[in-house]
Amino acid sequence: MRNLLVILFFLILSPFLKAQDHYGINPFVENCIDSGLIKKYHRLIDTNKIKIEFNKVTGKATFYSANLHGTNTTKGERYKNNKFTAASNIFMLNSIVRVTSMKNGKSVLVRINDRMHPSMLKKGRVIDLSGAAAKKLAMSNKGDGIIKVVIEAVDKSEKNPKNEK
């Protein structure tokens, strides 16, 4: 009886708990971790530097070189440095993730639309951010172009998220 009430409770509330409306943590989001890639690259993942949980990853973030502006991504889209996108070998393509800097607490929402070189996993790197996303996290070329981050999946979408200014 108790289980039935819990299920009924979630069925009633689920229409009101949409991540695309508020981009909060949605308990109903399916697992966005790409288990196929995790299995493929498991020998490269340094578990001392990368921590993988259900829809949550802790590791290092870098950002794309401005020279890559206009090149094709894995999704076949043109990379645009001013859009909120990222590359990751851990999350599924079209996952919307919140990237939070452990250095300053700032966060940004990005859509995964590209893959990184697999060797980045050996270095503890889990995400490569666009220039716009890196700027929002206050990353710079001077010494802290690599920062420790927590990444949480919040939704899936073909569209890039909108971030507040």
C-alpha positions in Angstrom: 0.0 0.0 0.0 2.8 2.4 0.9 4.6 1.7 -2.4 1.4 2.4 -4.3 1.1 5.8 -2.5 4.7 6.7 -3.3 4.2 5.9 -7.0 0.9 7.8 -7.1 2.6 10.8 -5.5 5.3 10.9 -8.1 2.9 10.4 -11.0 0.8 13.3 -9.8 3.9 15.6 -9.3 5.9 14.5 -12.4 4.2 16.9 -14.9 5.3 19.8 -12.6 8.9 18.7 -12.3 10.3 19.5 -15.7 14.0 20.2 -15.9 13.6 22.3 -19.1 11.5 24.7 -17.2 14.0 25.5 -14.4 17.1 23.4 -15.0 17.2 22.3 -11.4 18.2 18.7 -10.5 15.4 16.6 -11.9 15.0 13.2 -10.2 13.2 11.9 -13.3 16.1 12.5 -15.7 17.3 9.2 -17.2 21.0 8.3 -16.8 23.0 10.6 -19.1 26.3 8.8 -18.5 27.4 7.1 -21.7 28.1 3.6 -20.4 29.2 2.4 -23.8 32.0 5.0 -23.8 32.9 4.3 -20.2 33.3 0.6 -21.0 35.3 1.5 -24.2 37.7 3.9 -22.3 37.7 2.2 -18.9 41.5 1.7 -19.0 42.1 5.4 -19.6 40.0 6.7 -16.8 42.1 7.6 -13.8 39.9 7.0 -10.8 42.2 9.0 -8.6 41.3 12.1 -10.7 37.8 11.3 -12.0 34.8 10.3 -9.9 31.7 9.0 -11.7 28.3 8.7 -10.0 24.8 8.5 -11.4 24.4 11.6 -13.6 27.3 13.3 -11.7 31.0 13.5 -12.5 33.9 15.2 -10.7 37.1 16.0 -12.7 38.9 18.7 -14.6 37.5 21.0 -17.2 39.4 22.7 -20.0 38.1 24.9 -22.9 38.3 24.8 -26.7 40.9 26.8 -28.5 39.5 29.8 -30.3 41.1 28.3 -33.5 38.5 25.6 -33.6 35.6 28.1 -34.2 33.8 26.9 -37.3 35.0 23.3 -37.3 32.6 20.4 -37.3 31.6 18.7 -34.0 30.8 15.0 -33.5 27.1 15.9 -34.0 27.9 17.4 -37.4 27.2 21.0 -36.2 29.6 23.9 -36.6 31.4 24.7 -33.4 30.7 28.2 -32.2 32.8 29.7 -29.5 29.9 32.0 -28.4 27.4 29.2 -27.7 27.0 27.2 -24.5 28.3 23.8 -25.7 30.9 21.3 -24.6 32.7 18.0 -25.5 32.8 15.0 -23.1 33.5 11.3 -23.4 31.4 10.5 -20.3 28.0 12.1 -21.0 25.7 11.2 -23.9 25.4 13.6 -26.8 22.6 16.2 -26.4 22.8 15.9 -22.6 22.3 19.3 -20.8 24.8 19.4 -17.9 25.5 22.0 -15.2 29.2 22.5 -14.8 30.2 24.1 -11.4 33.7 25.3 -10.7 35.0 24.0 -7.4 37.4 27.0 -7.3 34.8 29.8 -7.3 31.4 28.1 -7.1 30.2 29.6 -10.4 28.2 27.4 -12.7 27.0 27.2 -16.3 24.6 25.0 -18.3 26.0 23.5 -21.5 24.9 20.9 -24.1 27.2 18.1 -24.9 27.6 18.1 -28.7 31.2 16.8 -29.2 33.7 14.3 -28.0 37.2 14.8 -26.6 40.3 13.0 -27.5 40.3 9.8 -25.3 43.8 10.5 -23.9 42.3 13.5 -22.0 40.7 11.0 -19.6 44.2 9.9 -18.4 44.8 13.5 -17.4 41.6 13.6 -15.4 39.8 15.9 -17.9 36.1 15.2 -18.2 34.8 18.2 -20.2 36.0 20.7 -22.8 34.0 23.9 -22.7 33.2 26.5 -25.3 34.7 29.9 -24.9 31.4 31.4 -23.7 31.0 28.7 -21.0 34.6 29.1 -19.9 34.1 32.8 -19.6 31.0 32.3 -17.4 33.1 30.1 -15.1 35.8 32.8 -15.0 38.4 30.5 -16.6 41.4 32.2 -18.3 44.5 31.3 -20.3 46.7 32.5 -17.5 47.5 29.5 -15.3 43.9 28.4 -14.6 42.8 27.2 -18.0 42.2 23.8 -16.3 39.9 23.8 -13.3 38.3 21.2 -11.0 34.6 20.9 -11.6 31.5 19.0 -10.7 29.2 18.1 -13.6 25.6 17.2 -13.1 23.2 16.1 -15.9 19.9 18.0 -15.8 18.1 17.1 -19.1 18.5 16.2 -22.7 17.8 18.6 -25.6 18.7 19.3 -29.2 18.8 23.0 -28.3 21.6 24.9 -26.4 20.6 26.1 -22.9 20.1 29.7 -22.1 22.2 31.1 -19.4 21.5 34.2 -17.4 23.9 37.1 -17.9 
